[in-house]
Amino acid sequence: QSVLTQPPSASGTPGQRVTISCSGSSSNIGINTVNWYQQLPGTAPKLLIYTNNQRPSGVPDRFSGSKSGTSASLAISGLQSEDEADYYCAAWDDSLNGQVFGGGTKLTVL
Amino acid sequence: QITLKESGPTLVKPTQTLTLTCTFSGFSLSTSGVGVGWIRQPPGKALEWLSLIYWDDNKRYSPSLKSRLTITKDTSKNQVVLTMTNMDPVDTATYYCAHLSVSYYGAFDIWGQGTMVTVSS
């Protein structure tokens, strides 16, 4: 049982916009920033979004993040087949004094 | 260019102690704001944060595993070592080390390739 809650799956067709939610609490998302990671099949996770809505260099602007209260969202616009991956949200939890991850969302491009 | 690589045994027996080494290049763990973390992922399951060590030797551990984990750094060798005692088959997972940068406000911006550890007698 992960501290941050994500839907286990999401899907969309090429070109569509999809969003993935991440629900937390007042001890994590409510007071700390959210990061998102993309894990392509068989590979290590890659930082996709940091500090709620910032993209590292090289990440396409099709990917965007937002946060409101104790929830966060990752949006992917102009969906492409290569976006098929697992997506994880993460945040620092002040009560646990450590990082917490969501359970991951498997994105399927139909 | 920052790189990290995990090394250690691929197979350990139940009750044994696991020692994993993260060897990195492209940064110094004596630079203010820098850290190295360990994260694991059981087959087909989600990521789980284990531990984190900062440039100033500050350490953090997952509360659920704290009694079993020890993290240390050797700045001169550019290595971080994680030990986990009393291994159990449920600890079978891919173990990753990752770079934490103040530039990315505490996000793990660079990850190692991971090393698979199987716990079985």
Chai-1 contact restraints between the chains, C-beta under 6 A:
chainA,res_idxA,chainB,res_idxB,connection_type,confidence,min_distance_angstrom,max_distance_angstrom,comment,restraint_id
A,S2,B,A46,contact,1.0,0.0,6.0,A-B,restraint_1
A,N35,B,A107,contact,1.0,0.0,6.0,A-B,restraint_2
A,A44,B,Y96,contact,1.0,0.0,6.0,A-B,restraint_3
A,A44,B,W111,contact,1.0,0.0,6.0,A-B,restraint_4
A,A44,B,Q113,contact,1.0,0.0,6.0,A-B,restraint_5
A,A44,B,G114,contact,1.0,0.0,6.0,A-B,restraint_6
A,P45,B,W111,contact,1.0,0.0,6.0,A-B,restraint_7
A,L47,B,A107,contact,1.0,0.0,6.0,A-B,restraint_8
A,L47,B,D109,contact,1.0,0.0,6.0,A-B,restraint_9
A,Y50,B,Y104,contact,1.0,0.0,6.0,A-B,restraint_10
A,Y50,B,A107,contact,1.0,0.0,6.0,A-B,restraint_11
A,T51,B,Y105,contact,1.0,0.0,6.0,A-B,restraint_12
A,Y88,B,L47,contact,1.0,0.0,6.0,A-B,restraint_13
A,L96,B,P63,contact,1.0,0.0,6.0,A-B,restraint_14
A,G98,B,W49,contact,1.0,0.0,6.0,A-B,restraint_15
A,G98,B,R60,contact,1.0,0.0,6.0,A-B,restraint_16
A,G98,B,S62,contact,1.0,0.0,6.0,A-B,restraint_17
A,Q99,B,W49,contact,1.0,0.0,6.0,A-B,restraint_18
A,F101,B,L47,contact,1.0,0.0,6.0,A-B,restraint_19
A,G103,B,A46,contact,1.0,0.0,6.0,A-B,restraint_20
A,G104,B,A46,contact,1.0,0.0,6.0,A-B,restraint_21
